[in-house]
Structure formats: C-alpha cells, structure tokens
Amino acid sequence: MCICRPRWIKYAPWKAQQPTIDNDWLQTAMQDRIAAMDWNAAAEDVRRFLDTAQQQSLRIWSEAFFSAKVAQLAA
C-alpha cells in the first residue's frame, strides 16, 4: 500500500486532509461513500450490462447490504 499511496492520494477527495491511512480510516471512508450512494440509480446504471438472470442480483443493492459487506471485511 505504501508504494501506491502517493499516486492515488493526490487525486482523492481527501487529498488536502493528509489522512493516516489505516483500516479504521478505510472502513469509515467506505461507509461514508456507501451512505452517499443512490443505490437505485447505481443498479440502473449497470443493469444494461447484465443478462436477465444476473439482473435479479441488483435487487439486493442497498446501503444496508454494502455496509454489512464492509463490516465483514473489518471483522
């Protein structure tokens, strides 16, 4: 992670903050982004790229679903 940090951090929305990048920061940043997403719009954006069977999986896309996934990563 240290090798790529300078390149990606300078383009990130938090570049002026110079955060300490650790697991807690990453989990918080991911949860903040998940909370800000319009999951219905996101699902509609990708729907056209999926076949009919795969489109059914978009029904579970929600803040709660992805927040639970982040919590699993942190466990």
CYANA upper distance limits for C-alpha pairs under 8 A (distance plus 0.5 A):
  1 MET  CA      5 ARG  CA      6.62
  2 CYS  CA      6 PRO  CA      8.27
  4 CYS  CA      8 TRP  CA      6.96
  5 ARG  CA      9 ILE  CA      6.16
  6 PRO  CA     10 LYS  CA      6.84
  7 ARG  CA     11 TYR  CA      7.90
  8 TRP  CA     12 ALA  CA      6.93
  9 ILE  CA     14 TRP  CA      8.08
  9 ILE  CA     15 LYS  CA      6.20
 10 LYS  CA     15 LYS  CA      5.83
 11 TYR  CA     15 LYS  CA      7.09
 14 TRP  CA     18 GLN  CA      7.51
 14 TRP  CA     19 PRO  CA      8.00
 15 LYS  CA     19 PRO  CA      8.49
 19 PRO  CA     25 TRP  CA      8.45
 20 THR  CA     25 TRP  CA      7.80
 21 ILE  CA     25 TRP  CA      6.37
 21 ILE  CA     26 LEU  CA      7.28
 22 ASP  CA     26 LEU  CA      6.66
 23 ASN  CA     27 GLN  CA      6.59
 23 ASN  CA     74 ALA  CA      8.10
 24 ASP  CA     28 THR  CA      6.70
 25 TRP  CA     29 ALA  CA      6.57
 26 LEU  CA     30 MET  CA      6.57
 27 GLN  CA     31 GLN  CA      6.60
 27 GLN  CA     70 VAL  CA      7.18
 27 GLN  CA     71 ALA  CA      8.42
 27 GLN  CA     74 ALA  CA      7.74
 28 THR  CA     32 ASP  CA      6.57
 29 ALA  CA     33 ARG  CA      6.77
 30 MET  CA     34 ILE  CA      6.59
 30 MET  CA     70 VAL  CA      7.86
 31 GLN  CA     35 ALA  CA      6.60
 31 GLN  CA     67 SER  CA      6.71
 31 GLN  CA     70 VAL  CA      7.80
 32 ASP  CA     36 ALA  CA      6.85
 33 ARG  CA     37 MET  CA      6.86
 34 ILE  CA     63 GLU  CA      6.38
 34 ILE  CA     66 PHE  CA      7.32
 34 ILE  CA     67 SER  CA      7.36
 35 ALA  CA     63 GLU  CA      6.47
 37 MET  CA     42 ALA  CA      8.20
 37 MET  CA     63 GLU  CA      8.16
 38 ASP  CA     42 ALA  CA      6.75
 39 TRP  CA     43 ALA  CA      6.55
 39 TRP  CA     61 TRP  CA      6.67
 39 TRP  CA     62 SER  CA      6.02
 39 TRP  CA     63 GLU  CA      7.63
 40 ASN  CA     44 GLU  CA      6.77
 40 ASN  CA     61 TRP  CA      8.13
 40 ASN  CA     62 SER  CA      8.29
 41 ALA  CA     45 ASP  CA      6.66
 42 ALA  CA     46 VAL  CA      7.10
 43 ALA  CA     47 ARG  CA      6.44
 43 ALA  CA     58 LEU  CA      6.28
 43 ALA  CA     61 TRP  CA      7.53
 44 GLU  CA     48 ARG  CA      8.03
 46 VAL  CA     50 LEU  CA      7.52
 47 ARG  CA     55 GLN  CA      6.48
 47 ARG  CA     58 LEU  CA      8.14
 50 LEU  CA     54 GLN  CA      6.19
 50 LEU  CA     55 GLN  CA      6.28
 51 ASP  CA     55 GLN  CA      6.72
 52 THR  CA     56 GLN  CA      7.56
 53 ALA  CA     57 SER  CA      8.45
 54 GLN  CA     58 LEU  CA      8.16
 55 GLN  CA     59 ARG  CA      8.32
 57 SER  CA     61 TRP  CA      8.12
 60 ILE  CA     65 PHE  CA      7.25
 61 TRP  CA     65 PHE  CA      6.69
 61 TRP  CA     66 PHE  CA      7.72
 62 SER  CA     66 PHE  CA      6.88
 63 GLU  CA     67 SER  CA      6.38
 64 ALA  CA     68 ALA  CA      6.59
 65 PHE  CA     69 LYS  CA      7.03
 66 PHE  CA     70 VAL  CA      6.86
 67 SER  CA     71 ALA  CA      6.75
 68 ALA  CA     72 GLN  CA      6.74
 69 LYS  CA     73 LEU  CA      6.92
 70 VAL  CA     74 ALA  CA      6.91
 71 ALA  CA     75 ALA  CA      6.82
